[in-house]
Amino acid sequence: MVLSACLLALGFVAFPQQDQQAQVALPGAPGFRQAKVQGGDGPRGMIHTTYDVTSGTMTTVEYGPDTRTSATTPCFDNSDYFLWDTYVVTDPGQELVNWGRKNCGGASLLRKVTIGYLSEARRVEDGGPGGTLQVVLYSGTRGFNSLGTEIFRRTFNGLPARTDRPDPPDQFLTIDFGAYPLPLADGNFGWGFLQLDGDTGPMLINAPNAQWGTADAMDIYSPGPARSATYVGTFNYAGLGCASTWMQLDEIPVIETARTTVLNGSGVNPELLEELFPPRIGQLWAVRVNVPNPCPGGFGCAGNPDFTILMTSAAALATPVPTPFGELLIDRTLAVTPPLFGEGTYFYAIPADTALVGTVLYAQAVVLPPDALPRTTLTNALRLRLGY
């Protein structure tokens, strides 16, 4: 049967710089078992589990055949099945690492990562533990013990496992980073699976794939977590082209990142309001009015008086309004907060709510005398676009 050929013909791959032939090994080569298979002849249903990194919770939904694993189009989509239901399970404690090349052209921030896996563990619904698997991401991975830098590692317990019905659904796990996307620049990267239960492992995918920069090869590290000293070797299935594993990346586009623009009407206002931290969801936004404190250390003043005001609004004025203090640039009838009196520096905690992405707000400051300025003065304004 063709399906078993990929699983039985385990071979170790020579290093690229070495002029050697790959040595073919039977099952039982260092630390490897024959991958387990429940055969099938095409797409079936899908059990899709989503792990919310922020809350640490998992939700699972079952779908019918031919359902997409992501609401958006992945920018890296290594999901070309070798054959349905083909996956690899190694000895517990070993880590398998694949690699590819990311060319998403976005903000270099991962919104979601999706893996395809299969498990023959006893289901939680039947009193079992469910599937257990540790998923790892690396930057700069090139394979053949060029591991790169680990950027994410998480263990998942109680994963949905196979049912006993004739056409059991395949399993997918999406890691959703929510308001705190995972930084990963374009270029070489890797993904790994630390095997923990001997029953759960990643789906095998056709390889190599020039578009995704994948190789028909997989590194073994034993024991895991992977590190250079525990590298066992690099293998494939005797050149049958299936030694890569399911991986999809969903990257945040540049348009969804936090951005700030300076506004200054006709240019009569001094440009004194400047941003310290960008308006990212789940983080602090900070600005300052760049004027000296009229009472440094509190000396020479009664108390420690406020000398700046920060105003916020949901809209800018279509036409700046001249005043004795300069031009008013924002619509004070749409204030987001009351005017804030302070000593030049302001901090806002932006909620970790992805629904805020794309919200536009405005800010403008007022400088009060006595200061370096002889009179009350309006500053430039800032246009804020909340984002990642």
C-alpha positions in Angstrom: 0.0 0.0 0.0 1.4 3.4 -1.0 0.4 4.9 2.3 2.6 2.7 4.3 5.6 3.2 2.0 6.2 6.7 3.3 6.0 5.4 6.8 8.3 2.4 6.5 11.1 3.8 4.4 12.8 6.0 7.0 16.1 7.3 5.8 18.7 9.7 7.2 19.7 12.6 5.0 23.4 13.6 4.5 24.4 17.1 5.3 24.3 19.4 2.2 28.0 20.1 2.4 28.9 16.4 2.6 29.2 14.3 -0.6 27.5 11.3 0.9 24.5 9.2 0.0 21.6 9.0 2.4 21.6 5.8 4.4 18.2 4.1 4.4 17.1 2.7 7.7 14.2 0.5 8.6 11.7 1.3 11.4 13.6 1.4 14.7 16.3 3.8 13.4 17.4 6.0 16.3 14.4 6.7 18.4 11.8 6.5 15.7 8.6 4.4 15.5 6.5 3.7 12.4 3.9 6.5 12.2 0.4 5.4 13.0 -2.3 5.6 10.3 -6.0 5.3 9.9 -6.4 5.1 6.2 -8.8 7.3 4.2 -9.5 8.3 0.7 -10.2 12.0 0.9 -11.3 15.0 2.9 -13.6 14.5 5.8 -14.8 16.7 8.7 -12.6 18.8 10.9 -12.2 19.3 14.6 -10.7 22.8 15.0 -9.4 23.8 18.4 -8.4 27.4 19.1 -6.1 28.2 22.0 -6.3 31.8 23.2 -2.9 32.8 24.4 -4.1 35.8 26.4 -6.7 33.8 28.5 -5.0 30.4 28.3 -8.3 28.8 27.3 -9.2 26.4 24.5 -12.4 26.1 22.5 -13.2 23.3 20.1 -15.7 23.3 17.2 -16.4 20.5 14.7 -17.0 21.3 11.0 -18.0 19.5 7.9 -15.7 18.5 5.0 -13.7 21.1 3.1 -13.9 23.8 5.7 -11.1 26.3 5.9 -8.9 26.3 9.0 -8.7 30.1 9.0 -11.1 33.0 8.4 -8.2 34.8 6.6 -5.8 33.6 3.9 -2.6 32.3 5.5 0.5 34.1 4.3 2.5 30.8 4.8 0.5 27.8 3.9 2.4 24.5 4.2 -0.7 22.3 4.1 -0.4 20.2 0.9 -1.3 16.8 2.3 1.0 13.9 1.3 -2.0 11.5 2.0 -4.9 12.0 4.3 -4.3 10.8 7.8 -0.6 10.4 7.5 1.3 11.7 10.6 4.4 11.0 12.6 4.7 9.9 16.2 8.1 9.5 17.8 9.2 8.3 21.2 8.1 10.6 24.0 10.7 13.1 24.8 12.0 13.6 21.3 11.5 16.8 19.3 11.0 17.0 15.6 11.8 20.2 13.8 10.9 21.4 10.3 11.8 24.6 8.6 10.7 26.9 5.8 10.9 30.5 4.5 8.3 33.2 5.5 7.7 35.9 2.9 4.5 37.5 4.3 5.4 41.1 3.7 3.3 42.3 6.6 4.0 43.7 10.0 6.3 40.8 11.1 3.7 40.1 13.8 1.9 36.7 13.9 -1.8 36.8 14.6 -2.3 33.1 14.5 -0.4 29.8 13.9 -2.3 26.7 12.8 -1.0 23.1 12.9 -2.5 19.9 11.7 -2.2 16.9 13.9 -3.7 13.5 14.6 -4.0 11.6 17.8 -4.9 8.1 18.8 -5.0 9.0 22.5 -8.1 8.1 24.4 -10.6 10.9 24.2 -11.4 13.1 27.2 -15.1 12.4 26.6 -14.3 8.7 27.1 -12.4 9.3 30.3 -9.0 9.5 28.7 -6.3 12.3 28.8 -6.9 13.4 25.2 -3.9 14.3 23.0 -0.8 15.9 24.4 1.7 17.8 22.3 4.3 20.6 22.7 4.5 23.1 19.9 7.6 25.2 19.3 8.4 28.1 16.9 11.9 29.3 16.0 13.3 32.2 14.0 16.3 31.7 11.7 16.0 27.9 11.4 17.9 26.4 8.4 17.8 22.7 9.4 20.6 20.2 9.8 21.1 21.4 13.4 20.9 25.0 12.4 18.1 25.6 14.9 17.9 29.3 15.2 16.3 31.1 18.2 13.3 29.7 20.1 10.5 32.3 20.2 7.5 30.3 21.4 6.9 27.0 23.3 3.7 25.8 24.7 2.3 22.4 25.9 -1.2 21.5 25.0 -3.1 18.9 27.0 -6.5 17.3 26.5 -6.5 17.9 22.7 -9.3 16.3 20.7 -8.4 12.8 19.6 -9.8 10.4 17.0 -13.2 8.9 17.3 -14.2 5.3 16.5 -16.6 6.3 13.7 -15.8 5.1 10.2 -14.7 8.5 8.8 -13.2 10.3 11.8 -12.5 14.0 11.4 -9.0 15.5 11.2 -7.7 17.7 13.9 -6.3 21.2 13.7 -5.0 23.5 16.5 -4.8 27.3 16.1 -2.8 29.3 18.5 -4.3 32.8 18.6 -2.0 35.5 20.0 -4.9 38.0 20.3 -3.8 41.5 21.4 -0.2 40.4 21.8 1.0 39.1 18.4 4.2 37.1 18.2 7.1 38.9 16.4 8.6 37.0 13.6 10.4 38.7 10.7 10.3 37.4 7.1 13.0 34.9 6.3 13.9 31.4 7.6 12.0 30.0 10.5 11.2 26.7 12.0 8.5 24.8 13.9 8.9 21.8 16.1 6.9 19.2 18.0 8.1 17.8 21.3 6.4 14.4 21.5 4.9 13.6 24.9 2.3 10.8 24.8 3.4 8.5 22.0 0.0 8.9 20.4 -0.2 12.5 19.1 1.9 13.9 16.2 1.9 16.4 13.3 0.4 15.6 9.8 2.9 14.9 7.1 3.0 17.2 4.1 4.4 17.0 0.6 7.9 18.4 0.4 10.0 20.1 -0.8 8.0 23.2 -1.7 9.8 26.0 -3.4 7.1 28.6 -2.5 7.4 28.0 1.2 11.1 27.1 1.2 10.5 23.7 2.8 12.7 20.6 2.5 12.0 16.9 2.4 13.7 16.6 5.7 13.2 16.8 9.4 15.6 17.2 12.3 15.5 14.9 15.4 16.6 16.1 18.8 16.7 13.7 21.7 16.0 14.4 24.4 14.0 17.6 23.8 13.7 20.5 24.1 15.8 20.8 21.1 19.3 22.2 21.4 22.5 21.7 19.4 23.9 19.1 21.9 20.9 16.8 21.5 20.8 16.8 17.7 20.4 13.1 16.5 20.3 13.7 12.8 18.2 14.7 9.8 15.8 12.3 8.2 13.3 11.8 5.4 11.3 8.8 4.2 13.7 7.6 1.6 13.0 10.5 -0.7 9.2 9.9 -1.0 8.6 13.6 -0.4 6.6 13.7 2.9 9.1 14.7 5.6 7.5 18.1 6.3 4.6 18.9 8.6 1.4 21.0 8.5 2.0 24.7 9.3 0.0 27.9 8.5 0.9 31.4 9.5 -1.5 34.3 9.7 0.3 37.7 9.9 -1.0 41.1 10.8 -0.9 43.5 7.8 1.0 46.8 8.2 -2.3 48.7 8.0 -3.3 47.2 11.4 -0.3 48.4 13.3 -0.4 51.4 15.6 0.5 54.7 13.8 0.6 58.4 14.8 0.6 61.4 12.5 1.5 65.0 13.5 -1.2 67.6 12.5 -0.5 71.3 12.7 -3.1 73.3 10.7 -1.5 76.3 9.1 1.7 75.8 11.1 1.3 78.7 13.6 1.3 76.4 16.7 4.6 75.3 18.1 5.2 71.6 17.6 5.7 70.6 21.2 3.4 67.6 21.6 5.3 64.4 20.8 4.7 60.7 21.2 6.8 58.5 23.5 5.0 55.1 23.1 2.8 54.3 20.1 -1.0 53.6 20.7 -0.8 49.7 20.8 -3.7 47.8 22.2 -2.9 46.2 25.5 -0.1 48.6 26.2 0.6 52.1 27.5 0.4 55.0 25.1 2.5 57.9 26.3 3.0 61.5 25.1 4.8 64.6 26.4 4.7 68.3 25.9 8.3 69.2 25.2 8.7 72.3 27.4 10.8 72.7 30.5 9.3 72.4 33.9 8.8 75.9 35.3 9.4 74.6 38.8 12.2 72.0 38.5 12.3 70.0 41.7 9.4 72.2 43.0 11.8 75.1 43.9 10.6 78.6 43.4 6.9 77.7 43.2 4.1 77.3 45.7 3.5 73.6 45.6 4.1 71.8 42.3 1.7 73.4 39.8 0.4 71.8 36.6 1.6 73.6 33.5 0.1 71.6 30.6 -3.3 70.3 29.6 -3.9 67.4 27.3 -7.2 67.3 25.3 -8.5 64.3 23.4 -11.2 63.9 20.8 -12.8 61.5 18.4 -12.4 63.9 15.5 -10.3 66.7 14.1 -11.8 70.0 13.0 -12.2 70.2 9.2 -10.8 73.7 9.4 -8.5 74.9 12.2 -10.2 77.5 14.4 -8.0 80.6 15.2 -7.9 81.6 18.9 -5.8 84.1 20.9 -3.7 81.1 21.9 -3.1 79.5 18.5 -5.2 77.2 16.3 -7.6 74.7 17.8 -7.2 71.6 15.7 -9.5 69.0 17.4 -13.3 68.9 18.0 -13.8 69.5 21.7 -17.5 68.6 21.4 -16.4 64.9 20.8 -14.0 64.7 23.7 -12.9 61.2 24.6 -11.7 62.2 28.1 -12.0 65.4 30.2 -9.1 67.8 29.8 -6.1 66.4 31.7 -4.0 68.8 33.7 -0.4 67.6 34.3 3.3 68.3 34.3 4.0 67.6 30.6 3.9 63.8 30.4 0.8 61.7 30.0 0.2 57.9 30.0 -2.9 56.0 28.9 -3.5 52.2 29.3 -5.1 51.0 26.1 -7.4 48.0 26.7 -6.2 44.6 25.2 -9.2 44.5 22.9 -8.7 43.6 19.3 -12.0 45.4 18.4 -10.1 48.7 19.0 -7.8 48.1 16.1 -8.3 50.8 13.5 -9.9 53.3 16.0 -8.8 56.8 15.3 -8.4 59.4 18.0 -6.9 62.9 18.3 -5.0 64.8 20.9 -3.8 68.4 21.4 -2.1 70.1 24.3 -2.1 73.5 25.9 0.9 75.0 27.7 0.1 77.3 30.6 2.2 80.2 31.9 4.6 80.6 33.6 6.9 78.7 31.4 9.3 79.3 28.6 6.3 80.5 26.6 5.0 83.9 27.7 1.3 83.1 27.4 -1.2 80.2 27.2 -0.3 78.4 23.9 -2.0 75.6 21.9 0.4 73.0 20.5 0.3 70.8 17.4 -2.2 67.8 17.4 -1.6 64.1 17.0 -3.7 61.7 15.0 -3.7 58.2 16.6 -4.6 55.0 14.9 -4.9 52.3 17.5 -3.4 49.0 16.4 -0.9 46.2 17.2 
